[in-house]
């Protein structure tokens, strides 16, 4: 009998990527196999984001494209999971009747049961945590966290796939309630996972061949867990994780400026496995806007933090997030943001045009008074300023060497290989990955430096998963191009088979 299939598409942040990995493991346990497009799937799932309206609009568009398919195949299950599902709840079923299942991020452990109930003719299902402020008591929250903890610990590797890099959740939810942000309402209050569980999860990943882990939290530097009459901070957790045998690199995202502990800098300085990269959003360079956003720090305090980062960890790669066009942002406020970007000289930044999110205080009490065309112009200007900074910095790396963790073939190489298999010419469409001469190479590999910069170079299949030394020969604003000089450490072989199943039946 033909196996049932699933299609899973992920929108949004790294937390959603991790949730999708865990959901995929559940679906494989049910006997479902993945397919590459919705028409071939028996179960279609969209793991959604609510941070910006654009992310939700994309999901609604994708759901609209499935209307006709659902009419032809009414037995197919369409599920919306994640933050958008938690925010909209049953309203999503009314707005998109082709949807069978709405499941928030705090209820993902129930997916197998919910799918079985729908299969048995139980009709559409809605599973929500009620994560907003004051909507769930402590006992209920602890019970829900215990269930989701089992889901995290029940991670199963994809059969036949090498586990090279992995996200590990260390914290759930957020307590900051920045005026523009919906995260506390869809993921609930801030809770830190037990340190012992995190270390156990990392150990099992290392046994599967994982070389790099990224610790995830909405405000990851706020991590605190009482362990054996001792409070484990993020700095202490980083020390424990980097000591796990087989782990070569440890990263952490995303940090919150107002909660910073300089002891984290000490760990980054003293432990080579903790990578010299810090993603710490500023959101604005104007004190007026930071107050309106309820961020809890000033521009001067943020700049002192950036200076301390470079003093503790010379050569650190700094990244930030910015929102342009927030309520009341004037031309002077925006110029202050440009000045901050120029002052810090980030390695990279992410820029977003403000869009009101339902339920946030900004949406309730502030006017979205910056015109769309002004938001777009400010977005483009800030990206252009950053592009020049990044390109200038990358040019200083030409002639030097860096250690690279090889992730696989570049996009150009993958296209060249597909074209060769089809006996067709490869049309180049991504020059930033094409090499200095713009040629498409089927043997071009891609990896990342300790500061999370992308490097492409020519190599062989046996280099995938290895740590190598690459000499940088050319750059673009987004990419370093180099020549392989030596293998520092060959790929690792998994020490054991699949992880045991710890989650609920």
N, C-alpha and C positions, 0 to 999 in steps of 0.2 A: 504494500500500500504506500502511496506517495506521502512523504512527510509533509506536515504543515509548515508554512513559511511565515516569516515576519519581515517587515521593513521598518527601520527605526531611524528617524531623522532628528538631529539635535540642533537647537538654537540656543545662543547665549554663552554663558561663562564656563570656566573650567569645572565649576561645581556641577553644572548640567552634563558636561562630558563624562564626569565620574558617575553620576547617576545613571546615564545611559549605559555605561559599561556594566554596572550592577544589574540593570534591567535586562540587558542582553544575556547575562548569565542565567537569570531566572527563566527567560524564554528558551534558552538551550536546554535547561533542565526539564522543561515541559516537552522537549522533543522537537521544537521548532528550529528551522534552519533559516539563516538570513538570505535575503535577496536584495538586488540592487535598485529596484524600482517598485512603487506601490502596486501597479497592475498585476504583478506576479505574487503578491503577498496575500496570505489569509488573515493576518493581523497587521495593521498599519498603526504605528505610534509616532506622535510628534511630541518630543520633549521640549517644553516651551520656556520662554523668557518673558518677563513683564517689566524689565527695567526701562525699556523705551517702547513707545507706541509702535515704532517701525517694526520691532521684533514681533509684536502681536499681529500687526497687519500682514506680515509675511505668512504667519501660520493660518490666518483666516483665508488668505489667498490660496494656500495649499489645500485647505479643506474644501474650498469652493471647487477646485479642480477635481475633487474626488466624488462630487455629487452624482455624475453620470455613471461612474464606475460602481458606486454603491447601489444604484438602481438596477444595474445589470447583475450584480453579485450581492444580494442582500445579506448573505451569510458572512460576508467579510466583516471583521470587527475593526472599527476606527476608534483609536484612543488618543486623547489629549492629556498629557501628563505634565507635571512640573509647575512652575510658578504661575503661568497664565491660567492653568486649570484651577489652582488654589484661589486666585483672585476672582475669576469669573464664576466658578462653581456651576450650579444647575442652569444659570443663565446661558452658559455655553451650549447646553443641549437645546435650549429653546431657539438660540440664534442659528445653530448649525445642526439640524435634526439628523444629518447623516452620521453624527458622532454617537458612538455606543457607550463610551467610557470616559469619565473625567476623574483624574486622580492627582491629588496634590503631592508635592515632594515628600511630605511626612507620612504618606500612606503607601509608598512604592512597594513595601514588603507584601502588601495585599494583592498585588497584580495577578499572580497565578490564580488565586481564589476568585477574583472578580471576573477574569476571563472565562473561567470554568462556569461561573453562574450565568454569564451572558450566553455561552455556548448551550447551556441547558434550557434556554428559553426564558431566563429571568428578566429579560429586558435591559434597558440602559442602566448603568451604575454610576454613582457619584461618590467619591471617597475623598473627604477633605479633613484637614487637621484642625481647622478653626484657629489659625496661628496668630491672629491679630492680638493687639494689646488687651489683656484681660479676658480673652475668649476661652481660655482653658486653664483649669486649676493645675497646681504643681503635680499632684498625683497622676493625673491624666497625661501630663507632659512627660513625666518620668517613664510611664508605661510605654508611651509612643516612642520615646528615645531608645528604650530597651529593645523594641522590635526593630527599629532601624539600625541599631548597633549590630544586631545579628545579620542584617542584610549586608552591611559593610564588611563584616568578618567572613561572610560566605562567598566572597569574590572567587570566581572560577576563571582560569585562563582560557582563552580561545584555543580550541584544539588545533595543534600544528602551528600556532603562531608564537613567535618569540616575544617575550615581555622584556622590553628594553627600558622604557620609561613609564612611570605610572604616577597618577595622582592618588594622594591619601588624605582623606578628610580628617581634620583634627578638631574641627569646631563646626557647630551648626547655628544658624540664625544670626541675628544682629540686634543690639540694644541701642544703636546710635540715633535712630529716627531722624536722620538728615531730612530736611523739609521736602526734598525732591524725590526721595527714594522709597520704593515700594517693598524692598526686601524684608524689613521686619514684619510686614503684614502677610507675606506669603511664605516665609521660612521661620517665623517665630523668634523668640528671644534667644540671646546668645547662650550657648551651652558648649562646654569643652568635653571632648571624649576622654575616657581613661587613658593615661599615658601608656600603661602596660598593653592595652589593646592595640594602640597605634604601633608600638614597637613590634608586637607579635605580627601585625599585618605586614609591616615592612620586612620583617624577617622572612615571612613566607613568600613575599614578592621576590626577595633576593634569591631564595632557593629556586624560584622559577626562572632565574636568569636576569632579573631586573638590575640595571646598573644605576638608574637615576630615579629618585622620588621627589615629588613636589608636594609639600604639605599645604593643604587648602583650608582657608577660613575666610569668612566675609571680612573680619578684622583679625587676621591671624596672629598678630603680635599681642592681642589681648588674651591669648590662650592662657588659662590657669586651671589646674586640676589638683585637688587635694589627694595626695598619694602617700599612704603609710605615714600619716601625721606630718607630711611635708607637702608644701605647695609646689607643683611643677610648673614653671613658667615656660614660655616658648624657648628661651635660651637653654634651659635644662633639657627640654624635649629635643632640641636640635643636637645637643651633645649625645643623647641616648641614640637617636636615629643614625647619626653619622658613624657611630661605633658598630652598627650592624654589619657582620661579615658579608662581603660581596657588594655592598652599596658603595659606589664611587662618587656619586654626586647627590647633594641634597639642596633643594630650593624651597622657598615658601612664598605664598601670595594669598591675599593681598593685605598690605599693612595699613594701619590707620595712624596718621601723624600724631594725634593728641595722646595716644596710649603708648608711645615709644619708650622702650627700655634700652639704655645704652649697653646693657649686658649682652644684648643680641649682637651688637657690633663686635664685642670682645670675642664671641664665639665665631663670627665670620672671619675675624682676623686670625684666630689661633687654630682653627680647624680647617685644613685645606679642602676637605670634602664638602664643606658648606660653601656654596658657590657665591662669588662676589657680585651678586645681582640683587637689586632692591626695587620692587614695584610698590610705590607709595603715592597714591593719588593726592594732588593738590586741589583739583577741581576749579580753582580760580586764583588769580594773583591779586585780587582786590579784597581788602579787609571788609569793605561794605558788603560784598557778595558773600564772603565766607560767613559773616554774621547772619545774613538772610538764609543761608543754607543750613545754619546751625551746625557748623563743622567743629567748633570747639578749639580752634587755634587761630593764630594770626599769621600773616605772611612772614613777619620777622621770625617767628618761632619755627615755621616750616623751613625757612632758609638756614637757620642755625642747625636744624636736623640734617639738611643736605650737606652742609659744610662738615659736620661731625662724621657723616658717612665717609667722606673722602679722606678725612684725617685718620680715621680708624682703619679703613680699607682702601689704600691707594689703588686706583685703576678700577674701582667698582663701577658697574653698569647701573645707571639710574633710569627708571621708567616712571611715568606718571599718567594720570587721567585728568582730563579737563572737560568741563561743560561750558559751552558758549551759548549766549542768548538766554541765560537764566533771568527770571522775573526781575525787572528793574535794572538790568545790566546796561550801563551807559558806555559810550565810546571810550571814556576815561577808564572805566573799569576794565574794558577789554584790553586797552593799551597796557594796563598794569599786568594783565595775564601774559601778554607778549613779552613784557620786560622780565617776568619771572622765568619764562621758558628760556630766554636768552641768558639770564643770569645763571641758571642751574646747568644749562647745556646737557640736557637729557640724552641718553642713548636712543630712546624712543618714547613716544607718547601716544595716547589714544584720545581722540577728540570726538565729542558727541554734541549734537545740537539738542538743546533742552526741549523736552516734550512733557507736558503735565501728565502725571500718573494718578488715576483715580484712587482716592482714599488718603493721599499724602496731604500734609498741611499746606504745602505750596499750591496744590490744586484747589484746596478749599478756601484759602484766604489771600492768595496773591494773584495778580493779573499777569497772564502770559503776554507781556506787552512788547516784546521784541519781535519785529516782523520776520517772517520766514526768510525773505531774501537777505536780511541783515545777518541772521543766524548763519545762513549758508556762506556768506562772504567772510564772516569771522572764522568759521570752520576752515575754509580753504586757506585763509591767510595764516592761521596758526600752524596748519600742516606744512605750508610752504616754508615758514620760518624754521620749523623743526627739521624738515628735509635738508635744508642747507647746513644746519648744525651737525646732523648725523653724517652727512657726506664729508664734511670737513674733518670730523673726528675719524672716520674710517680711513681717510687718506693718510693719516699719521701711522696707520698699522701696516702700510705697504712695506715689504722688506723684512718684516718681523715674522715670528712663528707663533702659533697658538695650538693648544690642545683641543681636539674636536672629538665629540662623541658622535659616531656615524649612525644616522637614523635610517638611511636607506637611499634609494635612487631619487634624484631630483625630479621635479615635474617635467622638465625638458627631457630627461632620460626616459621617463615613463612614456611620454608621448612618442619619442623616437622608437622605443621598443614596440609599442602598439602599432605604429606605422609600418615597422619592419615585418611584424607578424602578418599585417594585412597587405604587405607588398605595395605600400603607398608612400609618397613623399611626406615628410613631417613638416607641417606648417608651424613655424615658430610664433608663439603668441605671448610669451613671457620673457622678454629680453633680460630682465634682472636675474634670471636663472640660466641664461644661455651662455655665459662666459664672456670674457672681454671682447672676443671677436664676433659675438652674436651667433655662434654656430651651435646647432643642436647636437648634443653628444649622448649616445646611448649608454655610455659608461660613466656618466657624471653622477657622483654621490653628493649627498647633502648631510650636514650635521651642525652642531652648535658648540660655541665656545663656552667657557665657564661664565662669561658675562651675557650669555644667551644671544649671541650674534650668529646669524646664519652664514655658513661657509659652504661653498660648492667647489668640488675638485674631481679630477678623474681618478677612478679607483677600480677595484675588482669586487665581485660578490662577497668574497671572504672578508672584506673590510667592514661590511655592514655589522653593526653591533660592537665594533672595536673602538678603543680610544687611540687616536692617531695624532701625529704632529704634522701640521700643514704650514707651509710658508705662504704668506699672503702676497699676491702679485698684482692684483687689481681690485677695484671696489666700485660699487654703485651705491646710491643712497640707502638701499635696503640690504645689500648682500656683499660678502667678501668672497673673492675668487682666489684659489690657491693651488699649490702643488704639493702632493703628498711627499713627506720626507721620511717618516718612520712610523711604525706601529708601536705605540706605547704599551698597550695591553690588548691581546686578542679578544674576540667575542667569547662570552661565557656560555657554558652549557648548563641548562637547568639541572638542579641537583635531585629533583624528584618530579612526580607526576602532578596530577590535578589536586587542587586544594580540597580538603574535606568539606562536605556540605554542613554548614552550621545553622542555616536559616530555617524558618518555619516551613512545614510541608505545604 
